[in-house]
Amino acid sequence: MNKELIISVSPHIRVKEDTQSVMRDVIIALTLAMIASVYFFGWYALLISVVSVVVCILTEFVFQKLVKKKVAVGDLSAVVTGLLFAFVLPPSVPLWIVVIGAMVSIILGKQIFGGLGHNPFNPALVGRAVLVASWPVHMTTWIRPFDAVTSASPLGIVKEGLDQTLPSYLELFLGNRAGCLGETSVLALLIGAIYLLYRRQISWHIPLVYVGTVALMSVIFNRDPLFNILAGGLILGAFFMATDMVTTPITTKGKLIFGLGCGFFTALIRFTGGFPEGVCYSILIMNMFTPLIDRYTQPCRFGAKKTK
């Protein structure tokens, strides 16, 4: 018998990588952005991040105990959810809102669907969406870096036509502007994104198409493309939210479609909607279409006919 023709039970390709190692890489990639948030907004920014992470871990632990499921906080996914949720919060948000939002992110965003791998939506963005709908004033109150003076975000200044000076491109790139904790420093986020690309935890397809679509839509709507790339949470969303392995398509064609949809809805909300920012809702909208995208972009098996 030719042993080279023997086929064992799948899986046939094995790697040493597990959920914990993937999450660890994401945490490393987010570290510089967290340091930047503390530098620009002070130690309260660190407190928000710590509270968010701790509440996410405790909520997941208690929920899994209550429903008698295996406790899986050791996979570090709750830590990543806590960090990403903190990153989409204003730097002056009260801690009680942080606690509620972190609990919502874990329970409503992940565990109620069966836990990691079963959630259809990005948990951190679910938490943010609920908070924006419940406490819009707290969630849209921004402060300037260093002096903590209340100020509109760059996108808000443009949206409302306020008589305020817009930050320069360099200030937008470095992070010296009002905004959410983790979205302000594009430089820190890009360094983290390069690390994830190097580690092959994410691919270029969704981020590049996402950012490129927003730039193209900006030109169509006669807006500044570079400003719309640097301002708001586009870079954070494109590289760290829209690339979530669980809630985004698995095929290359599907990723391109997903990135295109995210960019389209982000620009549409920014330029024609009531909110100055559209990253959160655009990703959540496209999360809903992920199963359909995967279904219709799934490659046909060798020798099989593709069904309509």
C-alpha positions in Angstrom: 0.0 0.0 0.0 1.2 3.5 -0.9 1.1 5.4 2.4 1.3 8.7 0.5 -2.3 8.2 -0.5 -3.7 7.6 3.0 -5.9 10.6 4.1 -6.5 11.0 7.8 -9.4 12.7 9.5 -9.4 16.5 9.2 -8.1 19.0 10.1 -5.1 18.4 8.0 -3.3 21.7 8.6 -2.3 22.5 12.2 -0.6 25.5 13.7 0.6 26.3 17.2 -1.5 29.5 17.2 -4.5 29.7 19.4 -7.1 32.3 20.5 -4.9 33.5 23.3 -1.9 34.2 21.1 -4.1 36.0 18.6 -5.6 38.2 21.3 -2.2 38.8 22.8 -1.0 40.2 19.5 -4.0 42.5 19.3 -3.3 43.8 22.9 0.3 44.5 21.9 -0.8 46.3 18.8 -3.2 48.5 20.9 -0.7 49.3 23.6 0.9 52.3 21.9 -2.5 53.8 21.2 -3.4 53.4 24.9 -0.1 55.2 25.9 -0.9 58.0 23.4 -4.4 58.4 25.0 -2.8 58.9 28.4 -0.3 61.3 27.0 -3.0 63.5 25.4 -5.8 63.2 27.9 -4.2 62.4 31.2 -4.3 59.5 33.7 -8.1 59.5 33.6 -7.8 57.9 30.2 -5.9 55.0 31.7 -8.5 54.6 34.4 -11.2 54.4 31.8 -9.3 51.6 30.0 -8.6 49.7 33.3 -12.2 49.9 34.4 -13.4 48.8 31.0 -11.1 45.8 30.9 -11.8 44.7 34.5 -15.5 44.9 34.1 -15.4 43.0 30.8 -13.4 40.2 32.4 -15.6 40.0 35.5 -18.8 40.1 33.4 -17.7 37.3 31.2 -16.6 35.2 34.2 -19.8 35.7 36.1 -22.0 35.1 33.0 -20.3 31.9 32.1 -20.6 30.7 35.7 -24.3 31.5 35.8 -25.1 29.7 32.6 -22.7 26.8 33.6 -20.4 27.2 30.6 -16.7 26.7 30.7 -15.0 29.8 31.9 -12.9 31.1 29.1 -11.5 34.5 30.3 -8.1 33.1 29.9 -8.3 33.4 26.1 -7.9 37.2 26.6 -10.8 38.0 24.3 -12.6 39.9 27.1 -9.4 42.0 27.5 -9.4 42.9 23.8 -13.1 43.8 24.0 -12.5 46.0 27.1 -9.6 47.9 25.4 -11.5 48.4 22.1 -14.6 49.6 24.0 -12.5 52.0 26.0 -11.0 53.3 22.8 -14.4 54.4 21.4 -15.3 56.4 24.5 -14.9 60.1 25.1 -12.0 60.9 27.5 -14.4 62.6 30.0 -17.1 59.9 30.1 -18.2 59.1 33.7 -17.0 55.7 35.0 -20.6 54.4 35.7 -21.2 54.7 31.9 -18.0 52.8 31.3 -19.2 50.0 33.6 -22.7 49.8 31.9 -21.2 49.8 28.4 -18.6 47.2 29.2 -21.3 44.9 30.6 -23.4 45.4 27.5 -20.5 44.7 25.2 -19.9 41.3 26.9 -23.5 40.2 27.6 -25.4 41.7 24.7 -22.5 41.8 22.2 -21.0 38.4 22.8 -22.2 36.0 25.5 -25.9 36.1 24.7 -25.1 34.6 21.3 -23.0 31.8 22.7 -19.7 33.4 23.3 -16.6 34.1 21.2 -17.0 32.7 17.7 -20.8 33.0 17.7 -21.4 36.7 18.0 -22.6 38.3 14.8 -21.6 41.9 15.8 -18.4 43.5 17.1 -19.0 43.5 20.9 -17.2 46.8 21.6 -19.3 48.6 18.9 -22.5 47.1 20.3 -21.6 48.7 23.6 -20.9 52.0 22.0 -24.1 52.0 20.0 -26.2 51.3 23.1 -24.5 54.1 25.0 -24.9 56.6 22.2 -28.6 55.8 22.1 -29.0 56.0 25.9 -26.7 58.9 26.9 -26.0 60.9 23.8 -24.8 64.0 25.7 -22.1 62.1 27.7 -21.1 60.2 24.5 -20.7 63.3 22.4 -18.9 65.6 24.9 -15.3 66.0 23.8 -12.3 67.7 25.4 -9.1 69.1 23.9 -5.8 67.3 24.7 -3.7 68.6 27.6 -6.0 71.4 28.8 -9.2 69.3 29.0 -11.3 72.2 27.7 -14.6 71.2 26.1 -14.4 71.3 22.3 -16.1 69.8 19.3 -14.4 67.0 17.4 -12.9 67.8 14.0 -15.8 66.0 12.2 -18.3 67.9 14.5 -16.7 71.2 13.6 -17.2 70.5 9.9 -20.7 68.9 10.3 -22.1 71.8 12.4 -20.2 74.5 10.6 -18.7 75.8 13.9 -16.5 78.8 14.1 -13.5 76.8 15.4 -10.1 76.2 13.9 -9.6 72.8 12.5 -6.5 70.8 13.6 -3.7 70.6 11.0 -3.0 67.4 9.2 0.0 66.8 11.4 -2.1 67.3 14.6 -4.7 64.9 13.2 -1.9 62.3 12.4 -0.2 62.6 15.8 -3.4 62.8 17.9 -3.5 66.4 19.2 -7.2 66.8 18.7 -10.5 66.1 20.4 -12.0 62.7 19.9 -12.4 59.2 21.5 -9.6 57.8 23.6 -8.1 55.4 21.1 -8.9 57.0 17.8 -7.0 60.3 18.0 -3.4 59.2 17.3 -3.3 57.8 13.7 0.4 57.3 14.1 0.0 55.0 17.1 -2.8 53.1 15.4 -0.8 52.6 12.2 2.2 51.2 14.1 -0.1 48.7 15.8 -1.7 47.9 12.5 1.7 47.2 10.9 2.5 44.9 13.7 -0.7 42.9 13.1 0.0 42.8 9.4 3.5 41.5 10.1 2.1 38.9 12.4 -0.5 38.0 9.8 -3.3 38.5 12.2 -5.1 40.7 9.8 -4.9 41.1 6.0 -4.8 44.3 4.0 -8.0 43.7 2.1 -10.7 45.3 4.4 -8.6 48.2 5.7 -7.3 49.3 2.3 -10.7 49.1 0.6 -12.4 50.7 3.6 -10.1 53.7 3.7 -10.0 53.9 -0.1 -13.7 54.0 -0.4 -14.1 56.8 2.2 -11.4 58.8 0.2 -13.2 58.2 -3.1 -16.6 59.1 -1.5 -15.0 62.3 -0.1 -14.0 63.3 -3.6 -17.5 62.6 -4.9 -19.1 64.7 -2.2 -16.5 67.4 -2.7 -14.9 66.9 0.7 -11.3 66.8 1.8 -10.2 63.1 1.4 -7.1 63.3 3.6 -9.0 65.1 6.4 -11.7 62.4 6.3 -9.1 59.7 6.5 -7.3 61.2 9.5 -10.3 62.6 11.4 -12.7 60.5 13.4 -12.3 56.8 14.1 -11.7 55.6 10.5 -8.2 54.2 11.1 -9.2 52.5 14.4 -12.3 51.0 12.8 -10.6 49.9 9.6 -7.7 48.1 11.2 -9.0 46.9 14.5 -12.8 46.7 14.3 -13.6 45.8 10.7 -10.9 43.1 10.7 -12.5 41.1 13.5 -12.2 37.5 12.5 -15.6 36.5 14.0 -17.8 39.2 12.5 -16.3 39.7 9.1 -16.2 37.6 5.9 -13.6 34.8 5.5 -13.1 34.9 1.8 -10.9 37.4 0.0 -13.7 38.5 -2.3 -16.0 38.8 0.8 -13.4 41.0 2.6 -13.3 43.4 -0.4 -17.1 43.6 -0.4 -17.2 44.2 3.3 -14.6 46.9 3.2 -16.4 48.6 0.3 -19.7 48.5 2.3 -18.1 49.9 5.4 -16.5 52.8 3.5 -19.8 53.5 1.6 -21.9 53.7 4.8 -19.3 55.6 6.8 -19.1 58.3 4.1 -22.9 58.3 3.6 -23.5 58.9 7.4 -20.8 61.5 7.6 -21.9 63.5 4.6 -25.7 63.1 4.6 -26.7 61.7 8.0 -27.4 63.4 11.3 -24.2 62.1 13.0 -20.8 63.5 12.2 -19.2 60.1 12.4 -20.4 56.8 10.8 -17.7 54.2 11.5 -19.5 52.5 14.4 -22.8 52.0 12.6 -21.3 51.2 9.2 -19.3 48.3 10.6 -22.4 47.0 12.6 -24.5 47.3 9.4 -22.0 45.3 7.4 -21.7 42.7 10.3 -25.3 41.9 9.5 -24.4 41.0 5.9 -21.4 38.9 6.7 -23.3 35.5 6.6 -24.7 36.4 3.2 -21.4 37.7 1.9 -19.7 34.5 3.0 -22.5 32.4 1.4 -22.3 34.0 -2.0 -18.5 34.4 -2.2 -17.7 30.9 -1.0 -15.5 29.2 -3.7 -16.9 26.1 -5.4 -15.4 22.8 -4.5 -13.2 21.1 -7.1 -15.4 19.1 -9.5 -18.6 20.5 -8.1 -21.1 22.8 -9.9 -21.8 26.1 -8.2 -25.5 26.4 -7.2 -27.5 29.5 -7.9 
